[in-house]
């Protein structure tokens, strides 16, 4: 049917309408008077529900026959009655079941569609790979044919050159037909056009090439033309845009999670702190995903930001990985190695430490045993660093000796020697007896649980009393065998070289009792006895091997330093290839001087050595930072509380060995008090350099050099900057100078001396001078400018100074007892008749450190 005219809408286009349930034509009007008849067909809406027929598609259910209209309600009612529900509930259940079946059918169809699309995509990719392979083969054939054509042309050209040419006349030469090899201008123009279009010489080959048009179509099969579109598209290739679209859809599908790949759960090792980038690498995840996860948690972080182990563990578990927590200190696990088996142990030489008071003859006794003269090389005749030697006695046994200093400043060295020793020889002078350092050495030996052998030295002196020495030792729980104890006592003389054989026998006997053994066939470890910076050799560490055998070329970690062993030198200056258990040796090749007392171990690689030393250096910096901040805060609070500002003497200390620097630092700390203290801002082994002078200049500190000297550049810089350098060779001279300097920094002590009393007889009010007290000196003397206290009823109400002292009208210096005078106080006038004045003087006395 046709539409009626638009009655209500005069301004707009006439709407297209058609009656429901029928088909008809609608007239469409366009601009410029054009119109068009359109056939419109409407479809009935399909309603799904109970009672809808298979063929009916209307919105209402099909009309029921009279026969069925009477049976249907009874069937519904009967089914509802069986289920115990109403008819409406039964109809609702049927609707839900139908909807569920339709949803399942839709899901199944959608899944089949996705599978078909996936298979189609895979087949397209396989076809693309096959086409690429065919294209490469065609290109290879084309190149071969091109080379074959060129070879054939070259052969024909050579053949033509070899043939004799007939003479030509002018007419034939001017005829274009006689010159077939020269192309006409039209041919040249056509050929150049084809060449510009991409055809090249092969497009106008005139059959000279064996390749036909079929091969050329294969070469151009990737291009879509009208002929190929209208013709058979069996050999048609996918366009490049289609391939790109397919790849883009595949990438989006993977990113959206349509195809869930199986995740690989990894064991992630987490340190105490870690960056997000490192964490992502260990999890094998994208860094962007980890950063996005942190952003979702409300943490705006970047890839280089650091998180703690707890946060990193939560992130790893969120990504489906397992976590293994480790600590920074785990780098030292396994450094000491495993315990030795009993069958691998072999006897070793005993390590004997010589201890005693200063100047009791320890080094002289060791010289007698070694038959050398070490005393001449020591400044002031005292040993100021540990010496390690190994000697071979007449019986053939080897003994390793450690010579420790006896001065009080070297208590740390003696303790270190006692900790690594097997046997302690306590040297006591027969003419001097038990002294403070002797007692300290006994304490160190007992703390180390090392057996003691008493060597009573200087028995050749006339005033020697060795029995008294043994008796004095009883007070310190040292009971010798002669008095019923278990401690061996040998009377020796280092000068006369008497009793040395008995001492060696005693050492060998004690070593047999101890049954000293070690495993030489393992990686070496031991202790650093001493360390120094040697000019020309660099850092040198004296080590004592405890287990294993130290060899040249091995990588060693000693405290916070590491390096490869370049050389091993014994106490005689001889090169060693290896050093076994209980053998002392100097090690060259470390990157710095380690601290005396540090343990050294052999590691398998430079990377492990660097990892361990970096961890130890980091821990040391953190410890120093915390300790300095705590100490500074505590000292600040104490000073504020006491109202005392402590004076500080900064010092730069340079020594020959690290042990000497350590001893000087500890000694200066002991002599410091709450008012004044010596602060060693830098201490190290080695000569004085320009950097030391610059540090001393910036800190306002002198440089104390112990057995070292400054180089030329450092001396010139010190003179220019005004930095004082003090040289010492005996440690207690250095300590005495620092003590005198600190004593000068102490505030003088005020001492009050009473000088006299005076009674106020009358008070005069003078215009210019104020109140003046007329007094009589009752005891002692009163001096002008002295200190005074005003006493009222024996209570001090004022303390100040005497401003005026007059005798009659004249100013006098002092007034003695029994005489009258006039007095006026500074800035005080509340004086009364009957008050008493106490006069005193203040004396400033210099103080000294104990």
Steps between C-alpha positions, in 0.01 A plus 500: 500500500604859467547754770265793555619858503664648804232693682657609822861562407548769239862588550678161519535195285199271482554194728500151350212296645333177410220313660593217741511145368498587131730603216472801275677772307607832645581805295826680595539862394842661436620846406446653156165319462640147496312208658533125534263211577635264773349163583472455878433167669444464873569188700311374795669506838590161639383439855650215697281357773271222592244428237695648207481270200780384277374684194328798656705815537238749617495690818197307632481127565318292239130447548421179669246255378195444711612149578839604620375806687320281735788254569789748538395664827437157649853383403657813649291471809583130534878563455489789745307289748760221475783746566311673776514845335257729320453519126668846482809365673511204260477733200776720646725197549445392141594847381823495704590157361444619144713809560780288648494265202514793259796653692688169493434469128630854444815430703564182305453680170730783610768250608474318165528834320816591695656160433420533130650850494813375676538211254439736210769737632750217542426371150542850360836533676611162364388600152691827534815313596454268201444793266813674634694183433362476144580868443860446606528198268357701210747782571786250499380355165472850356857582599625175348313565174633857491855378537440235232358762263796733555742215434316409178502861381870533570564177303294627203683834510837324491376281209388802302835670554680189373293480170640696194282793404397559131571842348207738512407765249373839593144421403474194713666676786249782492203263500349447841406143413865410453573590861286265708719532810440874539161566663268763364420807711145374558636167623750673723226718643272204560782305659584784737135528601486132580825528693356784706194291574715223635502266206867542414666329207317180567166659396611553139733208464328377177523143612874505568435400863368155579266639770145546383213710614396240751811556706453875475150463636641304791739784566211749505252277678519716815344796312123518468387600149159522328580194292594291798198626694253414219675180404577187692642592843626155578860623501422831662720601794385683811565871497753654738229699677305180568806336654559806719139501617521130587818554696351795685191297594719216621707735716192666648347160570812387686520821700130488591547150640279308260770239470649432843849360473624272769704705754834365617540529876853594597690503827599864551795572726440822693766696693418748775446781244446481124398729214181441304701449180717232657193334651328490159808342343516231766130423450537513119219753485466834323614798707193694387272232647674523838479880498129485406436261786664742745291785358184298553608458861529878533881515482632729226838337442750474216715214379807618692320545833602268783256287700561289807489123512143482638358715219698308240365172638140623467565606139659167409215301654247718317666405170487131593863438600657349809745696714832414660616763751873559542700744712798715403712309746438181302792595276731378779332161527747225423800733516666308783456166325407167650648329805800277445488125525716342769687285248608811302665671800879510522733630777594868480746732674386669823433875502675656798437858614759681711334740746611708793569846638693758304880466522486153658695351210235340277660590169850428633387152600349445157821625340693247700270227376525618140865596533424833337503862611162664467541738794734727304226568251245608762484865606572554868569131549130408512284294263216709357333251267452126492778299345433148373789256455542129455816331634625146487652372825777246533254212528367586154162623621369830367356765730314815391563797730291814535673793671251747650568850636501549873395863524157576642389654169535164324250305710286437188802346328570274795138390508515425128819296549341302782195418288702331225762332716534146628755563777583823689852565629474750785831684531564649845821678594663349809611840628169680434230248584135505402396831339168640367549374143598161640164479676322611182679232297391236755138614457522479119651151516230375738227655283639312200529180710859458382755314718772719654875437527678743735844615386682680781746718309807696609608233747864599436459833682639526854172628646291231329249322722320241285337325797333825604355528149344154523356591837347822364337302221301304756297814565378484139410129499823390329634199692822351365599138518758567772215614723266214420334651193484410130672808353854449373756760612841535332783725622670655198740777408464658157843665519690194624278269287444262790192287547397521131511123444282441804254758366482328159446164669220647708333638185531164319360314801202733525438467125497120528243522777278726287525270193488787251374393156365664185392404148748639244304374196220754490439868431698712743364722773660677792546836669664829408769568760614836365451722194682797354543708185848452361641746247563307182318184610161644588280346771684224688320272746676266741276196527512180699345198327267302722376226263581402144782622280521854360644510147605771260230603253208421732229758568489604866241694700645666812245702694378779273785451249561242230756422234699235319812377677791633295775395739557315828805609705626353828666692785843463335385667177492177301234426240261215579288304254256402774442538873355211698336487845672703775731668246521883518545684172468845347233517228527747211217575259213625715316815395540654845645444845261287708447548871720293732296215641285459187447148373613416148348235273570368152205529257447351155432813291555873489125562478441325833790684661368834377148418617619413852724805542233738368253361752750537788591855398133593479433358846801686640378830358155448645646408839725804506217727395269372773775507764612853414147635498421330831825618658456855381141512624588353838795734547287798397228412751754443777670831431169682498404330824828576675545841344851403386627530146768240441817613323623274224846452352479360145799285398608323180707189577721319248699193611728237356256215564130480567555363851697807605223731378249290692710517818541879473127550442404290803757675722373844404144394573603390849664832595198702381258640758155657493652849473773434245552214260724402212308413185689294240317614188711279275749224569668271249822319426744650250695816432357852519351612169352823369146380569590459870627860510182629334286308746698637794471852359124481462461353850756723673687193624871419535645190335664246732740274309610179670802339330401654163602815312335746265601515136634817340167616362329446835774693686475795262121502525517485882736799510275691263177423687653529848426139604716366783660156454646325804721195461523227765676167531393410856131480572501631856675820388207564266249428776680731743493788250129456439440485875688829550298663223173385650611620841554847355145490365358436845337796671709612803380406843374780727629489856359740763726634780351673807677829593291681768179613674356850560198625700272782376481767772301770316354560151556834321294621203730701270357673195752392237619172651168370633494305825837454669551275799724614783672180609760367739727214394473234767713223347760470227523764231268665248633572148356728235332303219474179701193283513249569778197330653245690702384300804183588690424281802766259364309467170665600169272755332744632239824399329696738282805720481628787711476825302643754744738473793582829680696593805363837609472679160776317318475188283722225638609158368432308820398542864631273773329364808393749774469798265191680377417564135224582255370238251263511206376198296461469124134533396364433848386744772274299731740518796406549862669571826608178672562304179824309465728499194707193400794576269673239275723465194460261202810320372505335151690168497588313183371145474671188371356179359554194715 
